[in-house]
Amino acid sequence: MNIGVAIFMLATVHTAGTTTTIAIPLRPDPPIAVDGILDEWAVVPNKQAIDKPDQVVWGSGNWQSPADLSGAIYLAWRAECLFIAADVTDDSLRQTRRGDAIWQGDHIELYMDAQPDLDPSRDAFGDGQFQIALSPGNFLHSGDPLADCPPEAFIYRPHGTPVSGIVVAAQRTASGYSLEAAIPWSILGAGRPVEGTPLRIEAGISDTDGPDARQESLMTTSSEKWGHTRSRLLDAVLAKADGAAPESEPPTILFDTLQIEQGGQQTFRFETKPVPDGKQAILAFDARLHTERPAGFTSALRLTLNDKPVTMVMLANKPARVKSRGGDVYSTGGGNVFNVFYAPDYTSVDADPHYGLLDGIKACSFEWNVTDLVHAGVNTLILENVAAASVKKPLIAANGRMVFRLPPSAAKEKAGPPTGELPFIEPRMNPVAYDVEEKPDAVIEVTINGETFPIVSQFSMPVSAWTNTSCTFFDHQRAIERVPEAIIVRDTWTNRTSDNLPLMHRRQVVLGERLRKVWLSGLEQSTGSGSRGDPSNPTTFAATEKRGVGLLPIDDVFRIHIANFAAGGHAGIADNSLVLRPGEAYTAEWAIIPSDTPDYWTFLNAARRLLGANFPIEGGFAFLRSGPLTDVWSDEQVADFLRFKSARWVCASIDYPRYKGRYTHGVAFQEVSHDNYTASFSRWRSLVPGIECLVYFHCFIDVLDEAPERYADARLLRPDGRQADYGEPHDRIFIPMETNRYGPAIEKNIDVIFDEIGAEGVYWDEHEYSRWHYHYGEPWDGYSGDIDPVKYTLSGLKSSVTLLSESWRVALARRILQRGPLVGNGPPITRAMAALHFPCFVETGSITHCTQAHLHSPIALGDHLTERNETDAYAVMLAALDYGCVYHWYGDVTVIPTHPHLTQYMFPITPVELHEGYIIGQERIVTKKSGCYGWGDASHHETHVFDDTGREKTDYPVPSIDRDGKRFSEIRIPEGWSAAVVRVN
């Protein structure tokens, strides 16, 4: 998911030694009426235009002109809330999503750091940082709650933050739309706002022009490449009503740059105010010993402040010891002398494959907490170069400053092991007693323990009307089959016309006020309404107080076209893209799964059994690039990396060598040398016998300059006829098929991987589609089209990339599996691919993506956005267990383990049941929750407990309990711990 952001520079304030600050004006009485009409904003200062080509920071190839997308952003504040307004020019308004999926349509993004002084060295979003999307809706007022999308907000970060209290309104304008929102300060946790309150902030205008729900381009006032980081946000301050910011407390500048020869010193005197209550005084600067290239380090720097030594215990941004990429553990100093790196500048060491430090620590950056040494008035600082006499290098320092900031947030105290009784946890596959009855008008009633769930179906006619039976446009027939744990329904329509027939079809559980909770695509909708369209998890589950009913599509076309929805006490599944050829028939196959509990997990496990998703996952996985960055590693480093990650499958990517500076996507892979793969694999196998080496493969992207002409018949075309790309113009997307030129050409990459490189297997990235779901050109898939949401008429034909490439991809997957292992990114979404039972993980840039793995192999790939060390990785392992998922490693040179982890005992696993906080497999149970675990039999168990740092505690007590002929392991662990219970036959 790429959710864009934009920096908006409102009134700016400059103070000596500081960067530009955004001034957010106060809104005096009366408050702004949040109605989407921007008349009141005419007198609010500091509007900022967004209309330049270099402000398109995402999807630049999709942006045509300011008439396509541009706008202006306003901000204001009052004691009760923060106001934002946007005046957007957009030539094609597209928003078909609700809830957490609104980022896939036209919307405004707001990023905010409400506590910018807290943990400033932490760049990743966490507590105090917010990502808020504001949707204008689709301006439909048909009265159909499933078609009308009202304006709304959703908070992506922090995950799970409720949006109650946020007011959003929008108006359609002649050139696009206007939007207003009021966001209560209570949601932002920023305390009582006052003039001068510091913030950091960004906003953006996101565009979706085509019928496919996706973010196509993003405009910001900044032309820099954006990212979900605190460092990108701009300083902001709550200002006066005229937009004038109050004077802020600038850092005290000590020096710009200095040079001290060996044995020398320099003295600085500076004046500062008293340290504000609740803040720390931080002395900071960059330092290095000048050399032509990065090297090691030596003891060289000594500081004295007001005649007192600055000591190691005051060092605020580095631990006493830190591990390097090369595997060595470096000391940062001792006593009152600090180690300084040899370097040509202040950043080269950080990128060095050997000397660069892990955990995101900057080698040449120093910060000390000198609160106890500094005082109001004049202070004296002495810097000394105390390197050994043999070190003939000058000490260079820059950007010396004294700042006041909040202390690092105290670690939240974690709960200890629970006391008292624990739940007994074992697989439970109890059949649900239910009755099913067909009613007139295509209604199906399912009764569970006396509670009835009516399921209503509707079929569209191209005359702005719905029906539930045969009509002049089509014949309808229905067949119902009861199978264990589910009801299979097959709806067949036959086109009675001589034209291509658009036919939207819905089925919905109608509960009204009885609806208590609803899950769409595995995600609970806190407001009871929402919409999604994710074929990875196309499920809808609606629950009352005691029971529930789940719906999911089964056939390929329905699953690919899926639209999940909930609104007004209804929840269901729909296909809004079906087109039937003249005279032809199509059968939509879907399932009703009754549940005697209101629990999503009970429904999910029944769905997994229905789909045959519980197959063996034989081993762990890790990326490790082959090439210069890892060639310099010692044998011990490589061996430890692979053993500590417990990787059976080790995958080299296509980052080296490159083709014209590009990753070797597509046929370009055949144009470069592959010696690095062969050499690295040979070395890795000799160091860790038993591993299997895989090579990255992507079947849709190609970077050859001549590819558009060479494979013209395979280009994926957008609605405007242009070829689709992955975000960069050279990352063009093609559709491999047996009948076009690209399919046979890209398939040769597999021959290179097995026959030339000698790899054991293949890692197949994005094997179902890549970025774009649909192709707008020939050939047609025979089922897909865009249907007008008001008239229900056919707007145009389109083709599912997944359907067009299906036979080619299935044949290639089978060929790969005949040679060796295949690991995929993203679950299969067609029955033929899913039946091959190869393991697939899902990326976790957002941990909620784990729900995409719920109907196939439940594996979470590490989060490359936030993992900077093994402790971060362990936190993601535990977060993945919240979604019933095991874990595969992502980062290589950034996440280097120093000991074995929980992944050592995750595999092999054949899933039996997924639950919040744990997964039960035939061979093992992996959990982060206390409980008494077993398999409902007398099998023996081997247990492994890991503490909150990810280290195994071999002496941790785990009693064995025998009850009613069954054996359980009593896992009683503190918060942040985990355990694996291994079944011993």
N, C-alpha and C positions, 0 to 999 in steps of 0.2 A: 504494500500500500504506500503510495507516495502522496502525503498530505502536505500541501504547500504552505509557505508562510511569506509574509512581506514585511519589510521594515518601513515604517512611515516616519519621516522626519518632520515633525510639526515645528512649532517655534523652537529655535535652538539657542542654547546658552553656552558660552565659552568661558572657562576659567583657566588660569595658568596651569599648565601641566595636565589638563584633563581633556577627554574627548568630548565631542558634541553631545549635548543632553537634550532630550525631547521634553518640552514643556506642555503639560496637559492642562488646559484652562478649566477653572472652576465655572460651573453653571449656576448663576444666582437664581433666585426665585423669579418666575415659577419654574418647576422642574420640567424637563423635556417630556412631552407626551409621546410615548413610543407607539407611533401609528404608521411608520414607514414614510411619512411625508416630511421632507427635509426643510420646510420653510423656516423652522426655528433655528436651523444651523447656519443660516445666512449671517447671523451676527456673532457666531462662535469663531474665534480666530484660529488661524493655522491650518487651513485646508492644504492638502498636499496632492498634487496631480501624479497619476501613474499612467503614463502613455508613451513611453519611449521603448524602442526595440531592445535596448540593453537591459531593460527592466524585466524582460521575460526570462526568468531564471529556471524554468522547467518547460520543456516542450516547445522550444523556440521554433522548430520546424512547423508547428501547428498554428502559430500566431500569424495573422495576415496583416493587420493594421490596427490603429486605435479604434476603428469602427467594429472590429472583431471583438476586442476586449481592451478596456481601459477604465479608468475611474478616479475617484477621489475619496480619501479617508478623512474622517473627523474623529476627535476624541474630546470628552469632557468628563468632569467628575462632580459629585456631590457627596455629602456625608454618607448617604445610603447606598450609592452604587457608582460604578463606572459606566459611562455611556460611550457607545461607538456607533458611528453612522457611515454608510458607504453609498456613494452615487456611482453606479456601475453602468458603463456602456457595454452591451453584449448583444451581438446580432442574432444569436440563437440561444434562447433560454432553455436549458435542459436540467431538470431535477425530477428524478423518478424514485428517489430513495428517501427513507426515513430513519430515524434513530441513528445508530452508529455507522450507518452506510451513507450518510449525507455527503461525505467527502467525495463520493463518486459522481456528484452532480455539481452544478453551479453553486458556489457558496463563498463565504468570507471566512478566513482563518485568523484567529487571534492567539498569539503566543505571549505569555507573560511570566516574568519572574517576580513574584510578590515579595520575595525575601532575598534581594540581590546581595546583601552583605553576609548571608549565611552560607558557610562552606563555599567560598568563592572559587576554590581550586577544583571543585567538582563541576565538570563540564556537562555531564549528563543530566537530564531532567530527573527530578525527584520530588521530595516534599517541598512545597512552596512554588513549584513551576507548573504552569497550566498551558494546555493546548485546547482551545475552544473553537468549534466550528459553528457557524451561523448560516442556516439555510434560508433563502427567500421563499422556499416552496415552489410549487409549479403554477400557482395562480389559477388552478382549476376550481370551479365551484359547482360541480355537477350534482352534488349531494351523495355521490358514491364515495364512502370513506376509504375504499381501497384504491381509488384512482386519484383522489384529491390529496395533495401533499401540502399541509399548512407550513408557515414559517416555524422554525424550531431551532434549538441549540443542542449540541452534544459535546461533552467534555471527554476527550481522549486521554488526557493526562492531567492529574493523577487518575489512574484507572479506577473506575467505580465511583467517581465523584458525582453526586446527583445534580441534576440541572434544575431542580425545583427552585423557583424564585427568579430565574432568568426570563426576561420578557423579550420577545423578538417579534417584529412586525416588518412587513415589506409591501411595496407597491410596484406594480408594473408601470414602466414609463415608456415613452415613445422610442427611446434608444436602448432600453434594457430594464434595470430595476433599481429601486432605492431600498435600503434596509436600515433599520435602527434596532439597537438592543440595549438593554439595561442589565448589568451584571452586578448583583449584590456583593459588597465587600465581604460579607460573611462567608460566601462561597470561596472567595480567594484567600481567606485566612490571613488577611493583611492587617488586622486590627483596625482601630478607628483611624480613618484617613485624615490627615491634616496637611495644610500647605507645607510643602517641602518634603513630603514623604517620598522616598526614592523607590523606583521600580525599574525593571528592564522589560522591553516590549517590542513586539513585531506584529504586523498584520499583512494579509495577502488577499488577492482576488483570484479565485480559481475558476477555470473555464471548462465546460463540457459542451461541445457543439454537436457531436455525432449522436446517433441513437444508442450507441453502446454506452453503458454506465461506467465512466472512468474519468479520471482527472487527465485532461489533455494538455493544458498549459496553465502556468502560474505567473502572475505579474507581481512584482514588489518594487518598492522605491529603491532598493539596493540592487546593484548589478552583480554582487558577489554570489558565488555558489552557496545555496542555502543548505542548512542541516538542522536537525533537532538537537541543538546545543545551546547552552546558556551563553557561550561566548559570542554567538551571532547576534544576540539581542542587544538593543541600544539602550543606553542609560536614559532614564526618564524621571520626571519629578512632577508632583502635583503642584500646579502653578496658580497664580491669581486669575481673576476673571478676564483680565485683559491679555492673558497669555504670557505674562512676564513671570519668569521663574524666580523664586527667592534665591538669594545667594546661598550657595552650597559650600560645604567645608572641603576645599580641595586638598589633595595630598600635599604634604610638605616635601618639596623637591630638594634633595641633598646634592645630587650631581647628575649630569647628563652622561659623561663618560670620563674615565680616568685610566691611567697606566702607572703601575708601581713596579719598579725593578726589584729583583731579588734582594732581600734584606732591607728594603725601604718601607716607608709608611706615608700616609697622608691623613691629615686631620681636618674635620669639618665641624663647624659650629652652626647650629640651627635652632630656631625658636619655634616652640609649639604650644598649643593650648593644653589645658588639663585633659586627660583621657576621659571621654564621656562615660557616664555610668553604663554598665552592661556591655562595654566594648573593650577591645584589645588594641594595643599599639603594636603595629607590625612594621618592622624594618625589613625592606626588601630591595634586592638588586640582582642583576645577572653578573656572573663572573666566570672567567676562563683563563687558562695559561695559553698564550698564543702559539699555535703551530699551524703548519700548512694543511694538515688533515687530522681528523679525530684520532685520538690515541687513548692512553689510560688516564690515570689521575695521580695526584700526589697531595700530601699535606702541605697547604700553602697559605691558607687564609686565617687570620686572627683578627678579632674585633674587640674593641673596648668602648663601652658607652658610659660616660660619666664616671670614669675611673673604675668601672666594674667590668669583668669579663663577660662577653656573650658566649654562652656555653651550649653544648649539644642538647641539653634538655629544653632549650628554647627554640630549637629548629622546628618550624611549624609545618613545612611542606614536604618533608622527607623523613622516612624512618631511619633508624641508626644503621640498618643494613637493607640493601635492596638488590634484587636479582636483575642481571643483565640479559639481553637476548642471547648472548653467547653462553649463558649458563652460570657464569661466575657470580658470586654474591659479593657486592662491593660495600665497603664501609663508607659512610658519609662523613665521618670525622670522629674525633675523640677529645673529650675534655673541652678545651676552648680553642681548638684548631680544627678547621674544616677542610675536607678534601675538595680539590678543584680539578676539573678535567682539562686535558690538553685539547684544544679545538680551534678551528679557524674563525668560528662565529659562535653564536649562542644556540643554534638549532641543529647543526650538523650531527652532533652526537646522538640526538634523539632518533634520527633516522638510520643510524649505523647498525648493520646487522649483527655486530659483535658487542659494541660498547653501549648501544642504546639501552635505556632502563625500561623495565616492565612496569605495569600498573599505571601507565600514563605519567610517570614522574619525569619532569624536565631536568636534565642533567646539570644545566648551567644556571638554573633559577634557584634563588635562595630567599627564604622568608623566616624571620625570627619573631617570636612573641616577646617583646621587650617591655611589656607593661610595667614590670617591677623595676625597670632601670630608668625609664624616661620620666621626666618631670616637666611641669609647666615652666615656661621660660626658656632660657638658653641651655642647650644640651651640647655635649662634645662627643663626637664619634671619631675613633681612630681605626683605620684599616691598615693592616700590615701584610706584606708578602714575606712569609716565614718559610718559604720553600728551602730545601737543602741547598747548600752552596753550589752543588753540582748542577742544579737546575737553572739554566741560564735563560729562562723564559720570563717575560714580563707578565704580571697579573693585570688583566684587562677587566674593568667593571663598567657597567652602564645602568642607566635608569634607576638610580638610587632614590628612594622615597620612603617616607613615613606615612602610614595610613591608619585610620581608626576603623575597625570593623567588628561585627558580631563574632563571638567565639564559635568554633565548630559546634554543630548540634550534638548534644549528648546522645550516645547510643541508647536506643529504647531498651529498657530492661525486659528481658525475655522471660516468659513464664517457665517455671520448672516443670518437672514431670508431674502429671496429674495424680491425685490420690483418689482412693475409693474405687468403685467398680468400673470396669472397662467394658465396652461392647465386644461381643464375640462376632468376628467377621469371617465369613466363608462364602464361597460361591452359592448364590441362591437363584435357581432357575425355576421358580414356581409358576406353573401355567395359570393364566388369569381366566376366571370363569366369566363368560360374557354371552350375551345374546345379540344377534344382528338381524335386522329386518329391513327389507326394501319397502319404501313408501312411495306413493305417487310423486310425480314431479322430480324424479331423480334424487330423492332424499333417502339417506341411509341412516337408520337409528341403531346405535350401539348402546346396549345397556350393561353396565358393570355394577354388580351387587346392588341392583335396584336404582342406580342413577343413570339417566338416559343422556346420551350425547348425540344430538342431531347433526348430521353432516349434509350440507346443502351444496348442490352443484349448479353451475350456471355456464352457458355457452353463448358466445357473442354471435350476432348477426350483423352484416355490414350495412345496417340501417339504424345505427345508434340504439340498438335494443339487445336485450338478453333473453334467452329462452332456456328451458331445461328438458327439452324433448326434440324430436325430429321436426324439421320445418322445410320450407321451400328451398333452402340453401343446402341442407345436408340431412342425411339419415343418421340416427343415433341408436346404438345398441349397447347394452351393459351386461357384463357377466361378473359374478361374484364367487370367489373361492375362499373357503376357510382353510388356513394352514396353521401349524403350531405357532401360537403367539401373535398371529396377524390375520387380517382379512385382505386378500388381494382383489382389487377391482380393476376391470378392463373395460374402458370406454372406447367404443369404435365409432368413428364418424366417416361417412362416405360423401364426398362432394357431389352434389346433384347438379352443379352448374357447369358451364363450358369455360369458366375462367378460374384462375388461381383464387382460392377462397381463403381469406383471413379468418381464423377461428381462435379466439381467445377462450380458454376454459379455466374455471375455478372450482375448487371445492373447499368448503370452510366449515369448521366446527362452530356452531352458533350457541353461545353460552350466556350472553348478556351479562347480567350482574353476577352470575355464578363464576365468571372467569376471575381467578385469583392471580395466576402467574402464566406467563407465556414465554417460550423460548423459540427464537428463530435462528436457524443455522447453528444451534448449540449455545447461543448467547441469550441470557435472560433479558427481556425488555422491561426495564424498571417502570416505565409509564404505562405498560399494557398495550402499547401500539408501536409499530415500526414496520420496516420493509427491508428485505435483503434479496440478493440474487446470486448466491454462491453455490455452484454445483458440487463443490467439495463436500459440503454438508447441507443438503437441500431439505432439512427436516424442519417441521413445525410441531411443537408440543404445547398443548393447552391444558391447564390444570385447574380443577376446582379445589375446594377445601380438602377433599380426601382422595380424589382420583384424577385421571387424565387420559387424553387420547392424543396420539401422535400420528402425523401424516408425512409421507415421503414418496417422491416419484421413484419409479423403478426402471422404466425403459430409458434408453439413452437420450432420445429427443426431449422428453419431458424433463429429465434431469438437467440437461444442458440449458434449456429455456427457463429453468425454474425461477419463480418469483414467490418468495415467502412473505406473508403479510399478517398483520394483526391490527385491528382498529374496532372501536365500538363494541367490544365484547365478542368479536369474531376473531378467528385465527385460521389461516389456511395456506394452501399452496395453489399456484396458478401457472399457466403458460400463456404469456402475452405475445408470443412470437410465432405461433404455428400457422403455416400456410399449407393448404392441400391442393395438389394438382387436380385439374378437371377429371371427374369420374373416379378418382382414386380414394382409397381408404387408408386410415391410420388408426392404430390402437394405442391409447395412452394407458399404461399400466402403473398403478399406484397402490400404496398399502396404507391400511388403517391399523395402528397398533394400540390396543387397549392396555391400560395400566391401572392396577388396583392401588397405586400410590400416586401422589402428586409430584413425583420425583423424576426429573429429567434423566437421571442415570439409569433408572429402571427401564424407561422407554429406550434409551440409547442402547443398552446391552441387548435388549430384544431385537432392535433393528440390526445390530451387528450380527447376531445369530441368523437373522433372516437373510442377510446379504452375504453370509459366509466370510466375514471379515477377520475371523480369529485364526490366523495361520502363523507358523513359526517365524520369528525374527531371530536369525541365527547369530548375529554378532554386533559389536560396536563399530563406530565409524568415526574417522577424523580426517580433516584436510591437512596436507603437508605439501607445500609447494616444492617443486624440484627446480634447482637453479642456484644462482650465486648466493641468495640469502641463506639457504640452508646447506650449501656445499661447505661453508666455513665452519659448520657445527662439528664438534668432535664426535667420535663414535659413541661415546658415553651420553652425550646430549641427545643424539638421535634415538638411541635405544631407550633412554629414560622417557623421552617424549612419547614414544609409541607404547611403552609398557604402562606408564602411568595413566595414559588415556584409554588403556585396555581396548585398543582398536584392532579389530579383525580386518576391517576394510580401511585402507589408507588411500586417499585420493589426491592426485596431483592435478592442479588446475591448468589453465591455458594462458597464464600471465607471463610465461617466459618459455621460449623466445617469442617476441611479438612480430606482428606483420604490419609494417609501416607505422609502428608505435601503437598499434591496436591489439587488443586481445584477439586471439586467433579463432574467432567464431566462424563457423561455417566451413566452406571449402578452403578458406585461408589456412586452416590447420594443416592441410596437405602441402602447403607451400613452404613450410619452415622445417628446420632440423628438429629431430626428436631425440638427439643423443642425450640430452639432459634427463629425459624420462628413463631411458634404458640404464644410464649410469646410476641414477638415484635409486631406482627400484632394485638393482642388483645389490647396492650397498644396504638398503633397508632390510631386504630379505636375509642377508647374511647376519645382520645384527639382531633381528627379531624373527627367527624362523616361525612360519605358520601364518604370517600376515598375508593378505591378498591385496595387490596393488591395482588401483583403478585409475582411469583417466577421465577427465571431464568431457562431456559431450552435450551439445545443444543443437537441436535439429531445425530451429526456425530462424535464427539470426545468422546473417552472413555479412562480412566486412569487405569483401573484394570490391574494388572500384568498378570492375566490369560486370558484377553480378546482376544489376538490373537489366542489362541487355542480354547477358548469357542465359539468364533464367527468367525471361520476361513472362513466360506462361505460368510462373509460380509465385509472382509477386502478390503479397497480401495488400489489397487495395482498400482505402478508406472510402467513406461515402462521397467525397469530392473527387475521387479518382486518383489521388496521390498514393504513393506507396507508403505503408506504415513503417515506422521504425520504433526502436526501443527507448528513444529519448535523445540519442545522438544521431545526426544525419547518416553517419556511416554504418550504424547498427540497423541495417535494413532487415525487414521480416519477410520470409518466404513460407510457402506452404508445401511441404514435401508430400508427393504422391507418386504412385507407380506410373501414372500417366503423364507426368510432366518431367522436365529436364532436371529439376532440382532434387527430386527424391533419389534417383540413382547416384547423383553426384555427391550429396552429403552422406549417403550411406557408406561411401568409401572411407570415411573417417573411422568407422568401426573396424575395417580391415587394417588400417594403420595401427589402431590401438592394440589389436590382438597380434597381428602378424609381424609388424615392423618393430613396435615397442616391446611386445611380449608381456603386456599387462594381463592380469588374471580376469579383470572385469571392467565394467563401465559404470560411471556415475552419469545419469541422464538428467540434466537440468530442465525444468519446465517441459515435461514430455507431453502434456496435453494441449497446451497453447502457450503463447508468449505475448503478454501484455494485451493484445487485441483478440477478443473473442470471435469477432465476425469479419468476414471478407465481403466486399461489395463489388463483385465482378463475377466473371465466369470461372469455373463451373458453379452451378447452383447445387446446394445439398439436397434440394427437394422438399424441405420442411420449414425453412426459416424466412421470416420477413419482418419488416417494421409495420406495425399496425397503429393507425391513428387512435389515440386514447379517447377521443370524443366521438368521432364518426364511426369508428370500428372498421374502417375501410383500409385497404392495403396501400401503404405509402411507398413500398418498394421491397424488392427481394434482397436477401442477404444470405450468407452461408456460414455455418459454424466451422471454424478452423478445426475443431476437434473432430467433427463428423467427416469433413473432407479428407483429413489425413489419417483417419482411423485405421483403415486396412493396411496402409503402409507402416504405421507405427506398431501395430500389433505384430505384423510379420517381422519387423526388425527386432522388437523386444524378444520374440521367440528365438530368433537367431542368436541374439546376445546370450540368452539364458542357456542355450545349448553349449556355449563356449565357457561360461563362467558366471559370476555373480553380477547382478544388476541392481543398483540402488537409484531411486528417483527422488526428485524434488517436487513435492505436491502430489496428492493422491490421484489415482486413476479415477476418471469420472464416467467411463463407459464400462459396461459389463465385461466385455472381452478383455480389456486391459486389466481390470480388477481381478479377473479370474486367474491371471498369471501369478498372482501372489508374490510379487517382488516387493521388498520393503521400500517405503517412501517416507521421508520426513517432511515437515513443514517449517518454514522460516519463522522466527519469533521476534522480528523487529517490534511487533506487538505480541505479548504473550497470549492474547486472546486468539491468535491464529491457530493455537493448538486445537481449537474446535474443528478446524479444517481436516484434522487427522482422525476424527472420531469414527469415521465409517471405513477406515482402512487400517494401515499399521500406525498405531498411536505413538509416533516418534516426533519429538521437538528437536529441531536443530538449534544450537546455541545462538544467542543474540549478538550479532556482530556490532550492533550499535552501542551496547553498554558493557559488554564483557571486555575487561582490560587485564584480568588476571584470573587465576583458578578459583579465588574466592567468589568473584562475580559469576563465574560459570556454575559454581555449586548453587548459588542463589537461583539461577535460572533452572537448574535441575529441580529444585524444590518447587519453584513456581509452575513448572511443567506438570509436576505431580498433582497440582490443584486441578488440572484438566485430565488426569488419568494417563499421562504420557511419560514414556521413558525419554532418554536424551542421547543425542549424537553431538560430538564436538564440532565447532565451527572454526574459531580463530586458531591460527598456527603460531606465527611469530609474535602475536600479542598475548596469547594465552598458553603459557608454558608451565605445565604442572611440575610440582616438586615432590609429589607423593601419589600413590594410587587413590582413586576416588570411588564414589558410589557406582559409577559406570562399570567397575570391575565385576559387580554382581547383578547387573541388569539383564545380561544376555547369557545364553539364549532364552527367549521368552515367547511362549505362545499365549497371547491374551485370552483370558476367559471372561473377565469383567473389568470395566473401567469405573472409577469412582472419584469423587472429589478428594484428593489427597493421597490416593493410592491406586495401584493397578494389581490385579490378581492374574497371574499366568499359571499355566500348567506346571512350570518348572520352579517358579519363584513368585514372591510377592514383594513389591517395592513400595514403601510407604513413608510419609512424613507425619502420620497421625498415630497416636497411641491407640492400642487396641489389642485384643487377643486374636491372632491370625492363624488360620488353618485352612485345610481343603475339605473339611467334612469327612475326613477319614483318619486312620491311625498312623499315617506316614510320619517318619522322623524329619526333623527340621535342623538346618544349620543357619545360625543367625549372625548378622553383621550390622553393627550399629555405628553411625557416623555422627560426630559432633557438629556444632554450628560453624566450624571452619572447614568441614569436609574431610576431616581425618577420621579414620576408623579407630574406635575405642574397643580394643580386643578384649578388655577385661570387664566390659559393661554387662551387668547381670540381665539375663533374659530367661525367666523361669518357663518351664514347660508345664502345661496344664492338660490333664486327661479328663475328659468329660463326656459321658454317654458314648464311650467307645471312640471318641474323636480326640485328636491331639491338637493343641493350640500353643503358639508361642506368645507369651505376654510381653508385648512391646510397650514399655512405659518410658517415654522419652521427653526431654524438654522441647520447648519451642525452638525451631530452627535446626533440629536434629532430623535424622532419617535412619531407615533400617531396611535391610533386605533379608527376607526369610526364604531360604533355599530348601526346596523339597529334596529329601534324601530317600531314594527308593531302597 
